[in-house]
Amino acid sequence: MSNPIFVGGQKGGTTKSSTAHLLCLGAVLCKQPAAYVLTDPKRQLKSEGRPYGVLDGRDPTKLAQIIAANQSTLNGWLVIDGGGNRPEFDKAMAEETDLCLLPFRDSDEDLEAIRDDLKAIPKALAWPAAWPTNDKAMKAAQHHIDDLAIDFPLRVIMPPIYFINSAKELLAKSLGDPSTIVRHAARRAFEVMCDYYETQHGKPEPALSEGVA
């Protein structure tokens, strides 16, 4: 089957969708097939101009069919985008996937939510996202990562994702031709994710066919 990844978390606005699209783009740029799955019924499906598959999992029955069909897929990545304020859904999806990623931003509110999620989902990994990029802000935000890593050893992904200026492009109606900044962020995020995947599950199976570069 393909490698199923879930991007979740109870709090809205933590860049779950941006992170999921970024990973799919990074996969195809690294010549790995990928498909993005939308599960939030409040969001619109945006598939135009994307070099990876986009699947509609907003209906529970359709989502179950997608997950079942994934069992017969021989390679690549299935990246499932969760929605906010669905803690029981997050727990269930964490059990159905190989890797559960929980993006969080540089705020006290995000830290409170991510702590609750890490306690509720033992296999989940927290990933700092849309992280500050200037030196002063990065230094001030580092304490969030340090404190979380102390309380949840080996469960905070590093380095952070710095796609502050990329989110609008990733979530546009049509992705079109991604900018150099977005491509770089996508490749880097995908490579980091693969490293953590390999740590937990061993090296992913090599692609049987190339994605769109």
Beta strands, then each sheet from edge to edge (+ up, - down):
strand 1: 3-7
strand 2: 34-38
strand 3: 53-56
strand 4: 77-81
strand 5: 99-104
strand 6: 125-128
sheet 1: 3+ 2+ 4+ 1+ 5+ 6+
end
